[in-house]
Amino acid sequence: MADISEVPLGATRVRVVDEVGRTIWRKPGELKPTDKLELNPKTGEPIVMFGAPGKPTNQNSLSAPNQAPVTAGSPQATISHINARKATVLAQDDVLTSTKKNSDSSDVLTSVLVGLAEESASLAFERQEAERKGEPTSQISLRRVNALKAVGDTWLKKKEVLSSKGLDLESPAFKIIFGHIAETFRRACDDAGVRPEMAESIFAIFGRLVDDMDWLKEAKSKMEKGNDG
């Protein structure tokens, strides 16, 4: 823990290692409980700066490498803790989860829409707090306008996807279902007592018909028109 009493009188900056292991300069009055003073390895005194930053007049500039062991409260332990928290947050993120599960699903757009709406609501709260404190709100308002626009655009996109969503005759899912239907039809032929050579002939003709591009075009046309026959 940084002890301001160890900082020489008149120092304008003191070099510390913060909670995540970064080496930074702080004003003596802005030291945090999690900061650790960097010491000159030769003198054992804190590394400080006198005068304005960038123009040191009397600076103890020797740097000591940060090789602290990974123990409780050490920078490395703090980084590990932050990484663990990050992993937990990522595992609970709806957008990431739905995208990994099925990036083609409309659930991805739903998760994005919810996330954007949450951010917009959070910005509304920030603006209220800024107004209460008498702070400027123009930048927050601009960010919220952009968030609201993103919500609207995503909602329209989702409606577009849902309205155009139909049976994709060229999708892997349809090919699996179609193959299952064909297998069922084959079993029906066997159960009906159709001779094997006749069944083979039927399926050869059937396969040739459905592989024809005209069959696919006709099927899509009937789907668009809603024509069953």
C-alpha positions in Angstrom: 0.0 0.0 0.0 1.3 3.4 -1.0 2.3 5.6 2.0 2.3 9.3 1.2 4.6 9.9 4.1 7.4 8.2 2.2 7.2 10.7 -0.7 9.8 13.4 -0.5 8.5 16.9 0.2 8.1 18.9 -3.0 7.7 16.0 -5.3 5.1 16.6 -8.0 4.8 13.0 -9.2 5.6 9.6 -7.8 5.9 6.4 -9.8 3.7 3.5 -8.7 2.5 0.1 -9.8 -1.3 0.1 -9.9 -3.7 -2.7 -9.2 -3.3 -4.3 -12.6 0.5 -4.1 -12.7 0.9 -0.9 -14.8 3.7 1.5 -14.0 2.3 5.0 -13.9 3.0 8.4 -12.4 0.6 9.9 -9.9 0.3 13.1 -7.9 1.1 12.5 -4.3 -2.4 13.5 -3.3 -3.9 11.1 -5.7 -2.3 7.9 -4.5 -4.7 5.0 -4.1 -4.7 2.3 -1.5 -3.9 -0.3 -4.2 -0.9 1.6 -5.5 2.6 0.3 -4.7 5.5 2.8 -4.7 8.3 1.9 -7.0 11.7 2.1 -5.2 15.1 3.0 -6.5 17.0 -0.4 -6.1 20.1 1.4 -5.0 18.8 3.9 -2.5 15.5 2.2 -1.5 13.7 5.6 -1.9 10.6 6.2 -3.9 11.1 7.2 -7.6 9.7 10.7 -7.8 9.5 13.7 -10.1 10.1 17.3 -9.2 8.6 20.0 -11.4 6.1 19.7 -14.3 5.7 16.3 -16.0 7.9 16.0 -19.1 10.3 18.6 -17.7 11.8 17.0 -14.6 14.2 19.2 -12.7 15.4 16.7 -10.2 14.1 13.2 -10.9 15.1 9.9 -9.4 14.7 8.1 -12.7 16.0 4.6 -11.9 13.3 2.1 -12.6 13.0 -1.3 -10.9 11.6 -4.2 -12.8 8.3 -5.5 -11.5 8.9 -9.1 -10.7 6.5 -9.6 -7.7 5.5 -13.2 -7.1 1.9 -14.2 -7.8 0.5 -13.9 -4.3 -2.8 -12.7 -2.9 -3.0 -8.9 -3.5 -0.1 -8.9 -6.0 -0.7 -7.3 -9.5 -0.5 -10.7 -11.1 -3.2 -12.1 -8.8 -5.4 -9.0 -9.5 -5.0 -9.5 -13.2 -6.0 -13.2 -12.9 -9.0 -12.1 -10.9 -10.0 -9.6 -13.5 -9.6 -12.2 -16.3 -11.8 -14.6 -14.3 -14.5 -12.0 -13.9 -14.2 -11.2 -17.7 -14.7 -14.9 -18.5 -17.8 -15.0 -16.3 -19.3 -12.0 -18.0 -18.6 -13.3 -21.5 -20.2 -16.6 -20.5 -23.4 -14.7 -19.5 -23.5 -12.4 -22.5 -26.6 -13.2 -24.5 -25.3 -11.8 -27.8 -22.1 -13.9 -27.6 -24.0 -17.0 -26.5 -26.7 -16.8 -29.2 -24.1 -16.1 -31.9 -21.9 -19.1 -30.8 -25.0 -21.3 -30.6 -26.3 -20.5 -34.1 -25.1 -17.4 -35.9 -27.8 -17.8 -38.5 -30.6 -17.7 -35.9 -32.8 -14.7 -35.5 -32.1 -15.0 -31.8 -28.8 -13.2 -32.5 -30.8 -10.1 -33.6 -33.1 -10.4 -30.6 -30.1 -10.4 -28.2 -28.5 -7.4 -30.0 -31.8 -5.6 -29.8 -32.1 -6.2 -26.1 -28.5 -5.2 -25.5 -28.9 -1.9 -27.4 -32.1 -1.1 -25.5 -30.3 -1.7 -22.2 -27.4 0.6 -23.3 -30.0 3.3 -24.3 -31.7 3.0 -20.9 -28.3 3.3 -19.1 -27.5 6.4 -21.1 -30.9 7.9 -20.1 -29.9 7.3 -16.5 -26.5 8.9 -17.0 -28.1 12.0 -18.5 -30.5 12.3 -15.5 -27.6 12.1 -13.1 -25.6 14.6 -15.1 -28.6 17.0 -15.1 -29.0 16.5 -11.3 -25.3 17.4 -10.8 -25.5 20.4 -13.2 -23.0 18.7 -15.6 -23.1 19.0 -19.4 -25.4 16.5 -21.0 -25.0 17.1 -24.8 -22.5 14.3 -25.3 -24.6 11.8 -23.4 -27.7 12.9 -25.3 -25.9 12.4 -28.6 -24.7 8.9 -27.6 -28.3 8.0 -26.6 -29.7 9.3 -29.9 -27.2 7.0 -31.7 -28.2 4.1 -29.4 -31.9 4.7 -30.1 -31.2 4.8 -33.8 -29.4 1.5 -33.6 -32.3 0.0 -31.7 -34.7 1.2 -34.4 -32.5 -0.1 -37.2 -32.1 -3.4 -35.6 -35.8 -3.8 -34.9 -36.5 -3.1 -38.6 -33.9 -5.6 -39.6 -35.4 -8.2 -37.4 -38.9 -7.6 -38.8 -37.5 -7.9 -42.3 -35.8 -11.2 -41.4 -39.0 -12.6 -39.8 -41.2 -11.5 -42.7 -38.9 -13.0 -45.3 -38.1 -16.1 -43.3 -39.4 -19.2 -45.0 -38.4 -22.7 -46.1 -34.9 -22.6 -47.7 -34.9 -25.4 -50.2 -31.1 -25.2 -50.5 -30.3 -25.2 -46.8 -28.6 -28.2 -45.0 -31.6 -28.5 -42.7 -34.1 -29.0 -45.6 -31.8 -31.5 -47.3 -31.8 -33.6 -44.1 -35.6 -33.4 -43.8 -36.0 -34.2 -47.5 -33.7 -37.2 -47.2 -35.8 -38.4 -44.2 -39.0 -38.1 -46.3 -37.4 -40.0 -49.2 -36.4 -42.8 -46.8 -39.9 -42.9 -45.3 -41.3 -43.2 -48.9 -38.9 -46.1 -49.6 -40.0 -47.9 -46.5 -43.6 -47.4 -47.6 -42.9 -49.0 -50.9 -41.3 -52.0 -49.1 -44.3 -52.3 -46.7 -46.7 -52.1 -49.7 -45.0 -55.0 -51.3 -43.6 -53.1 -54.3 -41.0 -55.3 -56.0 -37.4 -54.2 -55.3 -36.7 -53.6 -59.0 -39.8 -51.5 -59.4 -38.9 -49.5 -56.2 -35.4 -48.9 -57.7 -36.9 -47.7 -60.9 -39.3 -45.3 -59.1 -36.5 -43.8 -57.0 -34.2 -43.4 -60.0 -36.8 -41.4 -61.8 -37.7 -39.5 -58.6 -34.0 -38.6 -58.1 -33.6 -37.4 -61.6 -36.7 -35.2 -61.3 -35.7 -33.5 -58.0 -32.1 -32.9 -59.2 -33.4 -30.9 -62.1 -33.1 -27.1 -61.6 -36.5 -26.7 -63.1 -38.0 -28.7 -60.2 -36.3 -26.4 -57.7 -37.5 -23.2 -59.5 -41.0 -24.6 -59.7 -41.0 -25.5 -56.0 -39.8 -22.0 -55.0 -42.4 -20.4 -57.3 -45.1 -22.4 -55.6 -43.9 -21.4 -52.2 -43.9 -17.7 -53.1 -47.4 -17.9 -54.5 -48.7 -20.1 -51.7 -49.9 -22.6 -54.3 -50.1 -26.1 -53.0 -50.6 -27.7 -56.4 
